[in-house]
Amino acid sequence: MNKKRKCQACKAIKDADLMHKITKEAKTNKLFLNPDSKILGRSAYVCKNPECIKILLKKKLLKGALKVQDTTEIEDILRTV
C-alpha cells in the first residue's frame, strides 16, 4: 500500500511514488531531492507535473513548508527534473 501525500502546489493528494520528495536534512538543514527516502528530516512533496513545480517555485512554497530561508540550490535542481 502506497503512502498518500499532498502536493504543496496544487494540494492534490496522490501516491508518494508519483511525487518529488524534497527533504531538509535534520543534522545539516541542507535541502535534498530525496527519491528513495533515505535522508531523514522535514519533507515536502510536489507533483512531477511541470506546472506544479512552476507554481511551487514562483510562490516560494518550499520556504514555508520546510521552514528555511534559502531554497536557491534546490530550486535550481527542480528546474532541471
N, C-alpha and C positions, 0 to 999 in steps of 0.2 A: 504494500500500500504506500503510495507516494504522499509526501507531506505537501500540504497546501500552503501557499504563501501569497501575500498581497503585493502587487506591483506598486512601487512608490509613485509612479507617474499616472497610470490610468486607473489605479485602485482595484483592478480586476483580481480575483482570487483564482490562482492556477497551480498546477503541479510545480513544485520547486525545480524539477528537472527541465522545465520549459523556460526557465528564467536565468538571468545572470545574478550571481550572488556576490555582493561587494561586502567585504569584512574589514573592520578596523581591528587589527591585532591587539589583543589585551595588553601585552607587555610593552609594545613599542608605539602604539597608536598610529601605525602606518596602515594605509589602505591597500587592499589587495583584491583582485578579481579571484574568487575562491570557488572554482567549479567543482572540486572534489570534497569540499567542506573539511579540509584538514587543518585549516587555520582557525584557532579559537578566538572569539571576540564578538563584538556587536556587529550585526549584519543587516543589510537592506537588500531587497530584491527589485529587479526591473525586468520587464518582458524583453525578450530578444528582438522584439519589433523595433525597427529603427525610429519610428515615430515616438515610441515610449522613451527611448534613450534620448532623443532630441528634447522632449519635454523635461525629462529629469535634469539634463544639463542646463537648459535655458532657465528653469525656475530654481536652480541650485538646491534641489530637494535633498541631496546627499548630506549637506551641511546639517540640516535639522535631524534627519533620520539617524545619522551616525555621530552626531554631536561633535563635529570637527569644524575647524576654520578653513583649512587649506585642502581643497579637493582637486587641485590642478592636475596632479600627476595621474590620478585615477580617471579623471575626465578625458585626458588625452588617450588613455588606454581604451575607454569606452567608445571613443570616436572611431577607433580602428577595428572594432569587433563587429 
